[in-house]
Amino acid sequence: MKGNGALQAVIFDLDGVITDTAEYHYVAWKQLGEELDIPFDREFNEQLKGISRGESLERILRLGGKENTYSAEEKEEFASRKNEHYVSLLDSLTPEHTYPGIRELLLELQASGIPAVIASASKNAPQILKALELDSLFRYVVHPDSVPHGKPA
């Protein structure tokens, strides 16, 4: 497909591009790990970046030798509990947690009529953007609940 070279939209990832919530994920997973008596460190946590909550939980359970200990319902409860921990940590996010230059870039795109879109693996993307006071600057927010196949599709 050929175009005229003009930007039709700009698609951003959220974590690591707009802001960084990796520490919040680490703290929330670590808290759940401690509840399940499965301690882990930051090095192990690197394996959890960019994968789904369910797959992250499976890796943590394997680490603790507990991958066959819990039912699907219990695992779902654990994943929900981790997310509750994470969401409570997001309450501390403010616009100051936005990476430098991002707000200005988004305002420039908006003034130029170029839509900005978020494509994120985080189901919490709308809440994060609201906390950063950037939600009104994105035309669309695409996350795992809004598409048939999430990353890495």
Protein Blocks (a to p, Z undefined) as FASTA:
>chain_A
ZZehiafbdcddfehplmccklmmmmmmmmmmmmnopacdfklmmmmgopafklmmmmmm
mmnopmmmpcfklmmmmmmmmmmmmmmmmmmpcfklpcghklmmmmmmmmnopacddddf
bfklmmmmmmnopmmmpfbdcdfklpfbdceZZ
